[in-house]
């Protein structure tokens, strides 16, 4: 197997320094147009792809968010993940997705894996938001997170959810206001 091209091989092909290749990748507006074109041509010829992991580690942030949902089989979670990915993409963020099947042990393992991948924050749906080692871990390590579709009684945890009881009440009231008397769900 042919080794993957490196910044060094791109620099040699383009006749520039490794630092110039780095500047073309990271801030091309600061490099003369002719040089940018030469470096990009070398990158294309060599089929070079920058190693974003190394760059992200050097910057101390990965521009990635971890998402943990119980299952992708439920359309509510699938639709939510689609919206998260769309919003993240618009902000130049990468989404790392995992699921837990509502198993607290899998939740902890999945979150540990996401943290090992240095995500900058997490969006989570947990089996039990009021008694969960994941929340304790995230708080103790000062990791930004928000719960999705959980309504914890804890006040120190950010969460976004739907108030199903209030929604059912509002729908029922709207139906009664329209004159309906026999309602079923």
N, C-alpha and C positions, 0 to 999 in steps of 0.2 A: 504494500500500500504506500502510495506517495505521501510524504509528510505534508501537513497543512502549511500553507505559506504563512510567514510571520511578518511583522512590521519591518523587520530587518530585510527580508527578501523584497518587499514592496519598495523600500527605500533604495536598495541596490538597483532594482529594475527602473525606478524613476530617476535615479541619479541625484537623490536628495538625502538628507539626514533622517534618522528615525524620528527626531523631534519634529521635523517638518511633516512627516506622515501623520504623526499624532495631532499636530495643529490642523491639518486638512480634515481629519476625522472629527475633531472636537470643536473647532472654531474656524471653519473655512473662510469666513469673511475677513480674517486677519492675514490671509495668505494671498499672494498675487494669483490672479485668475489662471495664468499660464501654468503655474506650478500646481494649482489645484487640479487642472485638467490632466496634467502629466501623471500626478499621483493617482487620480481616479482611474486613468487608463491602465496603469500598472496593476491596481487593485482588481479591475475587471479582468485583465489578461490572466492574472494569477489565481482568480476566483477567491480573493482574500475577503474574509469576514472579520471585522474587528471583534476582539474578545471583550464583550461588554461586562462580563463578570469581574475581570481584573480592574477595569476602569471603575466599576461601581464600588468595589471593595476599597479602592484608593480614595474614593470620594466619601467613604463611610456611610453611604446610603445606596440602596439598590434600585430605587424608583419602582419598587414592586410592592404589591399588597397581597396578603394571603387571605383566601376565602375558604371557610369551612361551613359546609351545609350537611344536613343529615343524609340527603339523597338527591340525586338528579332525576329520579323517577317521578317525583312530585312536580307538576308544572309550575307551582308557585315558586319553588326554589330555582328551577331552570330559568324561568322568566327573570327572577331577581338577579341571577348570575349574569344573564345576558345584559341587563341594565348596568350592573357593576362593571362588566367588561367594556361596555360602550363608553361610560363615563371615564373609566381609567384610561382607555385608549385616547380619548380627547385630551387628557392631561399628560400623555406620554408615559403612563405607568403600565407595568406588566402585572397581570393577575396570575397567581398560582392558586389552583383550585384543588380541594380535597373534600372527601366526604367521610361520615362517621357512623352511619346507620343508627344514630341515637345511642351509641355505646360510649360511655364516659372514658373508658380506657383507650378506645380508638381516637376519641377527641384529643386526649392528652398526647398520644403518639403523633397524631397528624399535626397538631400545633407545634410540637417539638421539631418535627421535620420542617415545617414552614419557618420557624425561628432559626433553625440551622442553615436555611437558605437565605437568611438575613433579610426577610421581608421588613419593610419599614412600618407596617401596621397590619391589623387584622380586622376582618369582618366575619362574625361568627354566629351560627345558630347552634345552641347547645341543648343537650337533653334536659338539664336542670340548671338554670342560671343562678339559683339561689344557693346551691351547695355544689360548687364545682371547682376542682383543683386547677383547671385551666385559668379561670378568672384570678384565682389567688396567685398563680404563676405570673400572669401578665402584669398584674398590679405590682408584685414584688420586683419584677424586672423593668418596670416603667415602660412597658410596650404599649403604644397607642392601639386601642381597639374599640369597636362598637358592636353591640349585639344586634342581630337582625331577627325579627319574629320571636324574640324573647321579651317577657315583661317581668324582670326581676323585682323583688321587693327592695333590694339594696338600692340605696340612693347614690352610691359612689361609682355606678356603672352606667355608661351611656348606652341607650338602646333605642331602636326604631322598630315599631310594631304596629299592628292593627288592633284596635279595641273591638274585638269580635262581639262582645256583649252590647256595647254602645251601637255598633253597626246594625246588629239584629234588631235592637230596640227602634232605631231610626227607620229602618225598612218597614217594620211592623206599623209604626205610627203613620208612615206615608201611605201604606196600603189602607189602613183604617180611615184616613182622611179622604181617600178616594171612594169610600163607601163599601169596601170589601169587609166581609164579616167572617168568612170561612177561609182561614189561611193555613197553608201547609208548607213544610220545607223538607 
